[in-house]
Amino acid sequence: MKIPARKLPDKIFGFNRNILFTGLTSFLTDTSVKMIYSVMPMFLMSIGASKASLGLIEGVAESTASLIKAFSGFWSDRIGKNKPFMLVGYALSALVMPVYALVISPVQVLVLRFVERFGKGIRTAPRDSLIAASVINNETGRSFGLQKAMDNSGAIAGPLLAFVLLSLSLENYRLIFMLAGIPAILAIFVIIFGIKEAKKEKTGLFREFHFKDFPKRYYLFLAIVFVFTLGNSTDALLMVKANDVGVKVALIPLVYLVTNSVSVLASVPIGSLADRIGKEKILVAGYFIYSLVYFGFGVATSAGAIVSLFALYGLYSAATDGIQKAFISDTIEKNKKGTGLGIYNALLGLTLLPASLIAGTLYDRVNASVPFYFGASTAFISVILMIIFIISGRKERKS
């Protein structure tokens, strides 16, 4: 007698199963990525990289792979499928992780970072589109908040594992790189067996892109995101700053862990609050917090102050990353979500190149405070622009 396979429920812990398992996939992959990322700045400097080259590597890796985010988002809308893009994108990143153990120059790191970010480019917009299509009761803020919380849970586990390995292996970076591939490979199995394709009507698929297909407020919001992101450089400089004021190399992953711990605890509650009071208001608060944090990094001279700022940085993260995606998801039509989110993700990646180059150059050639003052300024300008955006939206609804 054949025993039928046990079917997984469509709803788990109050969330659609796709949202929960997509979060688990992000948790495992981000564990791998952050194991590497939390020690990469120190590793790069140990093989001869400058602070400016840190920004260059991150900026080039993100920006040159960013166009694929828009392409994969549009293509997933065109064929009505997201899971294949997720599978290929996560698998590509998983294969790269252990190869970092073999590098001997910053240029090789750049190549591997490009390949790993290319994988992220393939998967990000289709993944976000799958989440948007799987939302229950219009709770986009709560759903993207869970995604952010799970993502940052991996960003806690990764640095923690890196700290343990650094302590036990006398700063053996290559051992960390070799072991980092294990969680990422497990994530592939979660995609295969845990996630199912969100249903889309074939007759309503988005076949051809036109700029006029998206509302004006979508483009206005992207303009604000661009201004903000121009001062939002690589987090590698935050870790370098922590080291400069006296935080030991082995403790750097734990300092970064503080940020992600706060973000994990705050992401779902802030997402739920955004669903109730409006996502634009939460974004104003998030940009303002960022401005305060970066100004604080500019004036900080003690390890204690740096740790406090990393904690506040986690609150900023919870109030912006997932909320921006949720706002865009609410703004555009169902059959265009992959494309709209893909353009948004591409904009973030492309802007990171000038942002990281500016910050890295200011750090090396002016002083360690100026890049943080620059980031604080662009964030404060974004606060003002976002307030104008909210007021103009209210006037449009009244007219």
LOVOGU-992281 format. One record per residue (C-alpha): residue in one letter; x, y, z. Coordinates in Angstrom, 3 decimals, decimal comma. Example, Ala and Ser with C-alpha at 12.3 -4.5 7.8 and 13.67 -1.06 7.14 Angstrom:
# LOVOGU-992281
> aa;c1;c2;c3
> A;12,300;-4,500;7,800
> S;13,670;-1,060;7,140
This chain:
# LOVOGU-992281
> aa;c1;c2;c3
> M;0,000;0,000;0,000
> K;1,461;3,344;-1,041
> I;1,523;5,999;1,665
> P;0,719;9,455;0,216
> A;3,330;12,186;0,674
> R;2,595;14,583;3,480
> K;1,601;17,985;2,129
> L;2,988;21,074;3,793
> P;0,310;23,559;4,985
> D;-0,175;26,755;2,969
> K;-0,101;28,877;6,152
> I;2,525;28,514;8,919
> F;2,715;30,738;12,044
> G;0,238;33,130;10,434
> F;2,315;33,590;7,267
> N;1,952;32,094;3,817
> R;4,413;29,179;3,526
> N;6,212;30,884;0,637
> I;6,975;33,903;2,800
> L;8,226;31,737;5,677
> F;10,392;29,454;3,516
> T;11,703;32,381;1,490
> G;12,743;33,894;4,801
> L;14,458;30,633;5,784
> T;16,317;30,639;2,468
> S;17,510;34,165;3,143
> F;18,521;33,214;6,681
> L;20,756;30,375;5,497
> T;22,273;32,327;2,616
> D;22,872;35,424;4,689
> T;24,557;33,302;7,344
> S;27,070;32,312;4,674
> V;27,433;35,790;3,209
> K;27,869;37,516;6,562
> M;30,408;34,935;7,769
> I;32,527;36,183;4,889
> Y;31,445;39,815;4,850
> S;32,117;40,408;8,561
> V;35,826;39,604;8,129
> M;36,354;40,627;4,499
> P;37,542;44,219;5,180
> M;40,279;42,976;7,525
> F;41,177;40,118;5,150
> L;41,461;42,518;2,214
> M;43,735;44,856;4,127
> S;45,857;41,860;5,164
> I;46,539;41,145;1,466
> G;47,329;44,748;0,576
> A;44,017;46,506;-0,129
> S;43,510;50,193;0,750
> K;40,372;51,697;2,297
> A;39,502;53,293;-1,049
> S;39,749;49,897;-2,754
> L;37,282;48,490;-0,208
> G;34,692;50,921;-1,502
> L;35,706;50,239;-5,111
> I;35,335;46,453;-4,739
> E;31,920;46,709;-3,098
> G;30,713;49,392;-5,489
> V;31,833;47,628;-8,677
> A;30,534;44,254;-7,493
> E;27,103;45,656;-6,653
> S;26,737;48,077;-9,542
> T;27,954;45,970;-12,453
> A;25,585;43,167;-11,463
> S;22,652;45,466;-10,718
> L;21,191;45,700;-14,197
> I;20,422;41,986;-14,008
> K;18,042;42,756;-11,125
> A;15,761;44,765;-13,386
> F;16,076;42,203;-16,171
> S;15,287;39,209;-13,941
> G;12,329;41,034;-12,403
> F;10,849;41,831;-15,824
> W;11,534;38,333;-17,144
> S;9,852;36,716;-14,146
> D;6,781;38,905;-14,774
> R;6,905;38,000;-18,465
> I;6,854;34,213;-17,951
> G;4,834;34,284;-14,730
> K;7,422;32,333;-12,685
> N;9,775;33,303;-9,849
> K;11,135;30,060;-8,393
> P;13,571;29,193;-11,263
> F;15,290;32,579;-10,905
> M;15,591;32,079;-7,158
> L;17,078;28,617;-7,608
> V;19,711;29,731;-10,130
> G;20,589;32,905;-8,217
> Y;21,006;31,275;-4,816
> A;22,914;28,319;-6,305
> L;25,384;30,626;-8,059
> S;26,135;32,450;-4,812
> A;26,476;29,175;-2,881
> L;29,108;27,872;-5,302
> V;31,245;31,004;-4,935
> M;31,484;31,087;-1,122
> P;34,231;28,451;-0,582
> V;36,338;29,800;-3,461
> Y;37,254;32,884;-1,405
> A;39,637;30,584;0,495
> L;41,860;30,403;-2,606
> V;42,314;34,123;-3,361
> I;45,652;35,884;-2,975
> S;44,871;39,390;-4,319
> P;42,137;42,067;-4,026
> V;41,413;41,729;-7,761
> Q;40,412;38,087;-7,284
> V;38,080;39,135;-4,464
> L;36,524;41,669;-6,832
> V;35,834;38,951;-9,425
> L;34,252;36,618;-6,868
> R;32,199;39,435;-5,338
> F;30,907;40,234;-8,815
> V;29,863;36,625;-9,435
> E;28,217;36,339;-6,008
> R;26,358;39,651;-6,473
> F;25,387;38,554;-9,995
> G;23,633;35,609;-8,374
> K;21,888;37,989;-6,024
> G;20,861;40,084;-9,014
> I;19,183;37,076;-10,617
> R;17,204;36,105;-7,511
> T;16,324;39,334;-5,675
> A;13,467;40,837;-7,697
> P;11,758;37,464;-8,413
> R;12,033;36,609;-4,702
> D;10,477;39,933;-3,685
> S;7,787;39,450;-6,321
> L;7,017;35,993;-4,896
> I;6,666;37,512;-1,420
> A;4,356;40,251;-2,730
> A;2,211;37,663;-4,539
> S;2,002;35,512;-1,382
> V;0,933;38,269;1,053
> I;-2,094;37,522;3,265
> N;-4,638;40,264;4,127
> N;-2,626;43,037;2,416
> E;0,038;42,868;5,164
> T;2,936;43,806;2,901
> G;4,816;45,634;5,646
> R;4,552;42,665;8,020
> S;5,524;40,164;5,304
> F;8,555;42,097;4,083
> G;9,354;42,739;7,753
> L;9,566;38,976;8,323
> Q;11,816;38,656;5,286
> K;14,087;41,348;6,701
> A;14,053;39,744;10,166
> M;15,005;36,329;8,781
> D;17,658;37,896;6,574
> N;19,155;39,674;9,564
> S;18,914;36,551;11,717
> G;21,388;35,063;9,268
> A;23,388;38,252;9,616
> I;23,558;37,493;13,351
> A;24,480;33,835;12,968
> G;27,144;34,573;10,332
> P;29,250;37,073;12,315
> L;28,807;34,971;15,467
> L;30,176;31,904;13,713
> A;32,970;34,029;12,244
> F;33,843;35,304;15,736
> V;34,020;31,759;17,126
> L;36,166;30,588;14,224
> L;38,462;33,626;14,462
> S;38,936;33,014;18,168
> L;39,657;29,304;17,742
> S;41,793;29,498;14,620
> L;43,944;32,589;15,328
> E;42,379;34,755;12,611
> N;42,343;32,037;9,935
> Y;40,158;33,826;7,401
> R;40,428;31,050;4,809
> L;38,884;28,465;7,133
> I;35,867;30,748;7,536
> F;35,550;31,063;3,764
> M;35,623;27,275;3,283
> L;32,941;26,609;5,902
> A;30,713;29,467;4,759
> G;29,359;27,499;1,791
> I;27,512;24,934;3,939
> P;24,464;27,030;4,970
> A;24,149;28,438;1,428
> I;23,933;24,908;-0,013
> L;21,227;24,004;2,526
> A;19,235;27,012;1,275
> I;19,003;25,408;-2,169
> F;17,143;22,433;-0,690
> V;14,701;24,786;1,064
> I;13,854;26,389;-2,293
> I;13,387;23,025;-4,013
> F;11,220;21,387;-1,354
> G;9,665;24,277;0,591
> I;8,669;26,960;-1,918
> K;5,950;26,679;-4,546
> E;5,227;29,011;-7,412
> A;2,679;31,769;-6,753
> K;-0,272;31,479;-9,132
> K;-0,464;34,072;-11,906
> E;-3,059;34,437;-14,615
> K;-1,440;33,826;-17,996
> T;-3,686;36,388;-19,692
> G;-2,493;39,179;-17,375
> L;1,267;38,697;-17,710
> F;3,436;41,779;-18,254
> R;4,738;41,214;-21,781
> E;6,312;44,528;-22,805
> F;7,922;47,290;-20,737
> H;6,929;50,949;-21,076
> F;7,839;53,715;-18,633
> K;4,253;54,950;-18,681
> D;3,102;51,617;-17,230
> F;4,251;52,772;-13,771
> P;2,693;55,649;-11,787
> K;4,429;59,003;-11,394
> R;4,762;58,561;-7,625
> Y;6,750;55,386;-8,185
> Y;9,409;57,355;-10,087
> L;9,330;60,215;-7,578
> F;9,947;57,731;-4,783
> L;12,848;56,192;-6,714
> A;14,372;59,692;-7,001
> I;14,265;60,052;-3,205
> V;15,797;56,590;-2,803
> F;18,608;57,636;-5,155
> V;19,446;60,722;-3,070
> F;19,438;58,681;0,121
> T;21,506;55,830;-1,323
> L;24,155;58,219;-2,637
> G;25,251;58,684;0,971
> N;24,621;55,067;1,971
> S;28,037;53,569;1,256
> T;29,343;50,110;2,016
> D;29,075;48,924;5,634
> A;32,717;47,856;5,339
> L;33,705;51,429;6,216
> L;31,670;51,231;9,427
> M;33,683;48,176;10,454
> V;36,944;49,912;9,527
> K;35,885;52,910;11,649
> A;35,175;50,561;14,570
> N;38,676;49,124;14,243
> D;40,184;52,629;14,002
> V;38,710;53,675;17,374
> G;39,995;50,593;19,176
> V;37,626;47,665;18,569
> K;39,783;44,535;18,159
> V;39,621;42,628;14,859
> A;38,204;39,478;16,503
> L;35,382;41,569;18,026
> I;34,358;43,307;14,794
> P;31,877;40,523;13,851
> L;30,230;40,870;17,278
> V;29,857;44,634;16,863
> Y;28,165;44,068;13,503
> L;25,999;41,444;15,214
> V;24,526;44,195;17,429
> T;23,081;45,909;14,360
> N;21,437;42,773;13,064
> S;20,071;41,748;16,480
> V;18,221;45,057;16,805
> S;16,972;44,783;13,218
> V;15,644;41,246;13,781
> L;13,721;42,276;16,892
> A;12,286;45,417;15,287
> S;11,541;44,431;11,658
> V;8,192;42,633;12,063
> P;6,735;45,084;14,654
> I;7,813;48,077;12,543
> G;6,419;46,393;9,408
> S;3,070;45,860;11,148
> L;3,097;49,487;12,336
> A;3,808;50,628;8,770
> D;0,745;48,690;7,555
> R;-1,372;50,634;10,066
> I;-0,048;54,212;9,980
> G;1,521;54,382;6,506
> K;4,864;53,270;5,151
> E;5,924;56,775;4,113
> K;5,889;57,946;7,761
> I;8,085;55,042;8,830
> L;10,530;55,844;6,041
> V;10,829;59,456;7,233
> A;11,768;58,133;10,676
> G;14,202;55,606;9,180
> Y;16,042;58,200;7,077
> F;16,268;60,539;10,067
> I;17,732;57,790;12,261
> Y;20,319;57,071;9,564
> S;21,286;60,750;9,480
> L;21,834;60,734;13,247
> V;23,820;57,480;13,124
> Y;26,179;58,622;10,389
> F;26,759;61,959;12,085
> G;27,542;59,963;15,224
> F;30,088;57,833;13,364
> G;31,733;61,042;12,204
> V;32,279;62,360;15,746
> A;32,728;59,043;17,643
> T;36,105;58,435;19,273
> S;35,386;55,521;21,622
> A;34,446;51,857;21,227
> G;31,422;52,324;23,508
> A;29,985;55,043;21,276
> I;30,530;52,889;18,194
> V;28,634;49,944;19,718
> S;25,690;52,236;20,569
> L;25,656;53,593;17,026
> F;25,676;50,076;15,554
> A;22,584;49,310;17,684
> L;20,790;52,416;16,386
> Y;21,870;51,463;12,861
> G;19,856;48,259;13,267
> L;16,743;50,317;14,022
> Y;17,316;52,309;10,824
> S;17,625;49,059;8,874
> A;14,331;47,718;10,232
> A;12,566;50,973;9,330
> T;13,756;51,218;5,717
> D;14,897;48,130;3,806
> G;11,724;46,035;3,918
> I;9,442;49,073;4,181
> Q;10,735;50,522;0,900
> K;9,964;47,243;-0,873
> A;6,533;47,027;0,762
> F;5,730;50,597;-0,320
> I;6,712;49,868;-3,919
> S;4,696;46,643;-3,848
> D;1,630;48,630;-2,759
> T;2,220;51,301;-5,418
> I;2,380;49,169;-8,576
> E;-0,002;46,691;-10,190
> K;0,129;42,977;-9,403
> N;1,467;41,828;-12,780
> K;4,301;44,384;-12,723
> K;5,677;43,825;-9,201
> G;8,740;41,873;-10,327
> T;9,704;44,582;-12,816
> G;9,026;47,440;-10,411
> L;10,976;45,816;-7,583
> G;13,738;44,877;-10,027
> I;14,177;48,496;-11,141
> Y;14,270;49,546;-7,482
> N;16,921;46,932;-6,610
> A;18,952;47,870;-9,684
> L;18,869;51,526;-8,657
> L;20,209;50,641;-5,211
> G;23,065;48,612;-6,664
> L;24,024;51,121;-9,346
> T;24,038;54,009;-6,875
> L;26,269;52,063;-4,502
> L;29,231;52,461;-6,879
> P;29,455;56,277;-6,710
> A;28,393;56,173;-3,044
> S;31,195;53,775;-2,091
> L;33,793;55,528;-4,247
> I;32,920;58,897;-2,712
> A;33,014;57,540;0,836
> G;36,208;55,521;0,364
> T;38,032;58,435;-1,275
> L;36,923;60,884;1,431
> Y;38,055;58,407;4,107
> D;41,514;57,955;2,573
> R;42,253;61,455;1,242
> V;40,424;63,845;3,579
> N;39,760;62,279;6,967
> A;37,785;59,503;8,654
> S;34,839;61,743;9,591
> V;33,942;63,412;6,284
> P;32,322;60,392;4,535
> F;29,979;59,983;7,492
> Y;29,044;63,670;7,461
> F;28,312;63,322;3,743
> G;25,994;60,340;4,406
> A;24,258;62,212;7,220
> S;23,618;65,155;4,883
> T;22,100;63,129;2,030
> A;19,901;61,266;4,523
> F;18,618;64,528;6,019
> I;17,845;65,857;2,522
> S;15,895;62,612;1,933
> V;13,866;63,268;5,098
> I;12,812;66,650;3,710
> L;12,016;65,201;0,276
> M;9,970;62,398;1,833
> I;7,906;64,881;3,852
> I;7,201;66,846;0,647
> F;6,287;63,536;-1,043
> I;3,740;62,768;1,701
> I;2,189;66,250;1,571
> S;1,904;66,212;-2,229
> G;0,246;62,803;-2,075
> R;-2,379;64,084;0,311
> K;-3,108;67,058;-1,989
> E;-3,493;64,745;-4,986
> R;-5,987;62,556;-3,129
> K;-8,053;65,599;-2,093
> S;-8,173;67,093;-5,598
